[in-house]
Amino acid sequence: MSQSRPQTILFADVSGSTRLFETKGDQEARRLIAKVLGALTTVCQQHGGRVIKTIGDEVMCTFPAALNGVLAACDMQRKMGRDIDFVRDSLAVRIGLHHGDALEEADGDVYGDAVNTAARMASLAKREQIVTTAATYNSLSGKIPEARSLGKARVSGKLLPIEIVDLIWQEDTSGMTMVQSAIRLGDPTGGSNARLRLRHRANQIELTPTSQPFSMGREATNNLVIEADWVSRAHALIEFKRGHFMVADRSTNGTYVRIGDDDEIKVHRDELHLRKSGTISLGQSFGVNSGDVIYFDAD
């Protein structure tokens, strides 16, 4: 019988695994990924955690308390940074975690809001980074790692964006700007006045930090539909996260962004911070596709 209880959910995955398969070949890439997941499993168990499952290049763990999960996440990153085999092959992981109620099934698997939020934190994390919710961080006590605010991010199933933080696991933190106050981390005003205005032909749209992700593409279900052969069905997404409006490309042909008078940037299966003002062109360069360009202006 399933039961719900508070626990910390942690996801860790190998950063850049696609490139690993391209450069190392399938067999060697699988061996390296298995070695990383084995090391992460050992660290998890050392901190009283339990591995729920491994999925491809990702491991999912649970811990009885937030502090266990946070300390395990820091030690996972340190393990990756110290192990000569991992360093030699430029292997790294990205980690997301969250403490909350999760439904635990009889077979040991877990589901629910805490799992969804932790998975979202992992998707926001970059290489060698640990991202968690400010609520999880603010619940910690004792000797804890420092953190930096990353602003707010939208999580599926939640009405409003939530505050997120980046945990500082590195032992040498010289040159980093620390956020040591839980009050500052929980400041609800961060980024609340941000605005992004979009213009495409006769359409004018204004996005705020609480807006739903704004989709663009050829398919009719998108918020902005651009019917062109070079535009993918679900081409790109604009979303407020880490305190900024970001455009994320999901297309075959890429998304071309020009900020101010700078040179045009091709974003392909990646994301870019939209700042100041400029243009977004789906699938083709601005010079070729001037009739369907999206103009943006960010505050």
C-alpha positions as CSV (number, residue, x, y, z in Angstrom):
1,M,0.0,0.0,0.0
2,S,1.4,3.4,-1.0
3,Q,2.0,6.1,1.7
4,S,3.0,9.7,1.6
5,R,5.8,11.1,3.8
6,P,8.3,13.9,3.7
7,Q,11.6,13.1,2.2
8,T,14.4,14.6,0.0
9,I,14.4,13.6,-3.7
10,L,17.7,14.0,-5.6
11,F,18.4,13.6,-9.3
12,A,21.9,13.6,-10.7
13,D,22.8,13.0,-14.3
14,V,26.0,13.0,-16.4
15,S,26.5,16.3,-18.2
16,G,27.1,16.1,-21.9
17,S,26.5,12.3,-22.2
18,T,25.4,12.7,-25.9
19,R,28.8,14.1,-26.8
20,L,30.4,11.3,-24.8
21,F,28.8,8.7,-27.0
22,E,29.9,10.7,-30.1
23,T,33.6,10.9,-29.0
24,K,34.1,7.7,-27.1
25,G,31.8,5.3,-28.9
26,D,28.9,3.4,-27.4
27,Q,30.7,0.7,-25.4
28,E,33.3,3.1,-23.7
29,A,30.6,5.7,-23.1
30,R,28.4,3.2,-21.4
31,R,31.3,2.0,-19.2
32,L,32.2,5.5,-18.1
33,I,28.6,6.4,-17.3
34,A,28.2,3.2,-15.3
35,K,31.3,4.1,-13.4
36,V,29.9,7.6,-12.6
37,L,26.5,6.2,-11.5
38,G,28.3,3.7,-9.3
39,A,30.3,6.4,-7.6
40,L,27.1,8.5,-7.1
41,T,25.4,5.5,-5.6
42,T,28.2,5.0,-3.1
43,V,28.0,8.6,-1.9
44,C,24.2,8.4,-1.7
45,Q,24.5,5.4,0.7
46,Q,27.2,7.0,2.8
47,H,24.7,9.8,3.6
48,G,21.9,7.5,4.6
49,G,20.2,7.7,1.2
50,R,18.6,5.1,-1.1
51,V,18.9,4.8,-4.8
52,I,15.4,4.4,-6.3
53,K,16.6,3.8,-9.9
54,T,19.0,4.7,-12.6
55,I,17.6,5.8,-16.0
56,G,20.2,6.0,-18.7
57,D,22.7,8.5,-17.5
58,E,20.7,9.6,-14.5
59,V,20.3,8.4,-10.9
60,M,17.3,9.1,-8.6
61,C,17.8,9.0,-4.8
62,T,15.8,9.7,-1.7
63,F,17.1,10.8,1.7
64,P,15.3,11.0,5.1
65,A,16.1,14.7,5.6
66,A,17.1,17.7,3.5
67,L,20.5,18.0,5.1
68,N,21.4,14.4,4.1
69,G,20.5,15.2,0.5
70,V,22.4,18.5,0.5
71,L,25.6,17.0,1.9
72,A,25.4,14.0,-0.4
73,A,25.0,16.4,-3.4
74,C,28.1,18.3,-2.4
75,D,30.1,15.2,-1.9
76,M,28.9,13.9,-5.3
77,Q,30.3,17.0,-7.0
78,R,33.6,16.8,-5.0
79,K,33.9,13.1,-6.0
80,M,33.6,14.0,-9.6
81,G,36.1,16.8,-9.2
82,R,38.7,14.7,-7.4
83,D,38.6,11.3,-9.1
84,I,41.5,11.3,-11.7
85,D,39.5,9.0,-14.0
86,F,36.6,11.4,-14.1
87,V,38.8,14.5,-14.4
88,R,40.8,12.9,-17.3
89,D,37.7,12.3,-19.3
90,S,36.1,15.7,-18.4
91,L,33.2,13.9,-16.8
92,A,30.8,16.0,-14.7
93,V,27.3,15.9,-13.3
94,R,24.5,18.3,-12.6
95,I,22.2,17.8,-9.6
96,G,18.8,19.0,-8.5
97,L,17.0,18.2,-5.2
98,H,14.0,19.2,-3.2
99,H,12.5,18.2,0.2
100,G,8.7,17.6,0.4
101,D,6.0,15.1,0.5
102,A,6.3,12.1,-1.8
103,L,4.2,9.1,-2.3
104,E,6.1,5.8,-1.7
105,E,4.8,2.7,-3.4
106,A,5.2,-0.9,-2.1
107,D,7.9,-1.5,-4.7
108,G,10.0,1.4,-3.3
109,D,9.4,3.8,-6.1
110,V,8.3,7.4,-5.3
111,Y,6.0,9.8,-7.0
112,G,4.4,13.1,-6.4
113,D,5.0,16.9,-6.1
114,A,8.5,16.6,-4.4
115,V,9.6,14.3,-7.2
116,N,8.4,16.6,-9.9
117,T,10.0,19.6,-8.3
118,A,13.3,17.8,-7.8
119,A,13.3,16.8,-11.5
120,R,12.7,20.4,-12.4
121,M,15.6,21.5,-10.3
122,A,17.9,19.0,-12.1
123,S,16.7,20.3,-15.5
124,L,17.7,23.8,-14.4
125,A,21.2,22.8,-13.1
126,K,24.2,23.2,-15.3
127,R,27.4,21.2,-15.4
128,E,29.0,21.0,-11.9
129,Q,26.0,22.7,-10.3
130,I,23.6,21.9,-7.6
131,V,20.2,23.6,-7.7
132,T,17.5,23.3,-5.0
133,T,14.5,25.3,-3.9
134,A,15.0,28.2,-1.4
135,A,12.4,26.4,0.8
136,T,14.6,23.4,1.1
137,Y,17.7,25.5,1.8
138,N,16.0,27.6,4.4
139,S,14.9,24.5,6.3
140,L,18.5,23.5,6.9
141,S,20.3,24.1,10.2
142,G,23.8,23.6,11.6
143,K,26.9,23.7,9.4
144,I,25.5,24.0,5.9
145,P,27.0,25.1,2.5
146,E,26.5,28.6,1.4
147,A,24.2,29.4,-1.6
148,R,23.5,32.0,-4.2
149,S,20.0,33.0,-5.3
150,L,19.1,32.1,-8.9
151,G,15.8,34.0,-8.9
152,K,12.6,32.3,-9.6
153,A,11.6,29.4,-11.9
154,R,8.3,27.9,-12.9
155,V,7.5,24.3,-11.9
156,S,4.8,22.3,-13.5
157,G,1.8,22.0,-11.2
158,K,2.5,25.2,-9.2
159,L,0.6,28.4,-9.8
160,L,3.5,30.8,-9.2
161,P,7.2,30.5,-9.9
162,I,9.3,29.4,-6.9
163,E,12.6,30.8,-5.6
164,I,15.6,28.6,-6.4
165,V,19.3,28.6,-5.2
166,D,22.6,27.3,-6.3
167,L,24.5,25.4,-3.6
168,I,28.2,26.3,-3.3
169,W,30.0,22.9,-2.9
170,Q,33.5,24.1,-4.0
171,E,36.0,24.3,-1.2
172,D,37.7,27.2,-2.8
173,T,35.1,29.9,-3.2
174,S,37.3,32.9,-3.8
175,G,35.8,35.3,-6.3
176,M,32.2,34.0,-5.8
177,T,29.4,36.3,-4.6
178,M,27.8,34.5,-1.7
179,V,24.2,34.7,-0.4
180,Q,24.4,33.8,3.2
181,S,21.1,35.0,4.5
182,A,18.0,32.9,4.4
183,I,16.0,36.1,4.5
184,R,17.6,37.3,1.3
185,L,17.1,33.9,-0.3
186,G,13.4,34.1,0.4
187,D,13.0,37.7,-0.8
188,P,9.8,37.5,-2.9
189,T,10.6,40.7,-4.8
190,G,13.6,39.4,-6.8
191,G,12.9,39.8,-10.5
192,S,9.2,40.6,-9.9
193,N,9.4,43.8,-12.0
194,A,10.9,42.1,-15.0
195,R,9.1,42.4,-18.3
196,L,9.6,41.0,-21.8
197,R,7.7,42.5,-24.7
198,L,7.5,40.6,-28.0
199,R,6.3,41.9,-31.4
200,H,5.6,39.7,-34.4
201,R,3.7,41.4,-37.3
202,A,0.5,42.6,-35.7
203,N,0.9,40.5,-32.5
204,Q,2.2,42.2,-29.4
205,I,2.8,40.1,-26.2
206,E,4.1,41.1,-22.8
207,L,5.6,38.4,-20.5
208,T,6.2,38.7,-16.8
209,P,7.9,36.3,-14.2
210,T,4.5,34.7,-13.5
211,S,3.7,34.1,-17.2
212,Q,3.4,30.5,-18.4
213,P,6.2,29.4,-20.7
214,F,5.7,31.0,-24.2
215,S,6.0,28.5,-27.0
216,M,6.7,29.3,-30.7
217,G,6.6,27.0,-33.7
218,R,4.7,25.7,-36.7
219,E,2.1,23.7,-34.8
220,A,-1.3,25.3,-34.0
221,T,-1.0,24.6,-30.3
222,N,1.9,27.1,-29.8
223,N,1.4,30.5,-28.3
224,L,2.9,32.1,-31.4
225,V,2.4,30.2,-34.7
226,I,4.8,30.7,-37.6
227,E,3.9,28.6,-40.6
228,A,7.1,28.1,-42.5
229,D,8.9,25.0,-43.8
230,W,12.1,25.8,-41.9
231,V,10.2,26.2,-38.6
232,S,9.8,23.1,-36.4
233,R,6.5,22.1,-34.9
234,A,7.6,23.0,-31.4
235,H,10.5,25.2,-32.3
236,A,11.4,27.3,-29.2
237,L,10.3,28.3,-25.7
238,I,10.7,31.6,-23.8
239,E,10.6,31.2,-20.0
240,F,11.5,33.2,-16.9
241,K,14.1,31.3,-14.9
242,R,17.2,32.0,-12.8
243,G,16.0,35.6,-12.7
244,H,16.0,36.2,-16.4
245,F,13.9,35.6,-19.5
246,M,15.6,32.7,-21.5
247,V,14.9,31.4,-25.0
248,A,15.4,27.7,-25.4
249,D,15.7,26.2,-28.8
250,R,14.2,22.7,-29.4
251,S,14.3,22.7,-33.2
252,T,16.0,21.1,-36.2
253,N,17.3,24.3,-37.8
254,G,18.1,26.4,-34.7
255,T,17.0,29.8,-33.5
256,Y,18.8,33.0,-34.5
257,V,19.1,35.7,-31.9
258,R,20.5,39.2,-32.2
259,I,21.0,41.4,-29.1
260,G,21.3,45.1,-29.9
261,D,23.9,45.7,-32.5
262,D,25.9,42.5,-31.7
263,D,26.4,39.7,-34.2
264,E,23.6,37.2,-34.6
265,I,23.9,34.1,-32.5
266,K,22.6,30.7,-33.6
267,V,21.1,28.8,-30.6
268,H,20.6,25.1,-31.3
269,R,19.3,22.8,-28.6
270,D,20.6,25.3,-26.0
271,E,19.3,28.4,-24.3
272,L,20.2,32.1,-24.2
273,H,19.5,35.0,-21.9
274,L,17.3,37.6,-23.6
275,R,18.6,41.0,-22.5
276,K,18.1,44.6,-23.7
277,S,16.4,44.5,-27.1
278,G,16.9,42.5,-30.3
279,T,15.4,40.0,-32.7
280,I,14.5,36.3,-32.7
281,S,14.3,34.4,-36.0
282,L,13.1,30.8,-36.1
283,G,15.0,28.4,-38.4
284,Q,16.7,31.0,-40.6
285,S,19.0,33.9,-40.2
286,F,17.5,37.4,-39.8
287,G,18.7,38.4,-43.3
288,V,16.9,35.6,-45.0
289,N,13.8,35.6,-42.8
290,S,13.1,39.3,-42.2
291,G,9.4,38.9,-42.8
292,D,8.8,36.6,-39.8
293,V,11.2,38.1,-37.3
294,I,10.1,38.4,-33.6
295,Y,11.3,41.7,-32.0
296,F,11.9,41.7,-28.2
297,D,12.5,44.3,-25.6
298,A,13.5,43.3,-22.0
299,D,13.3,45.3,-18.8
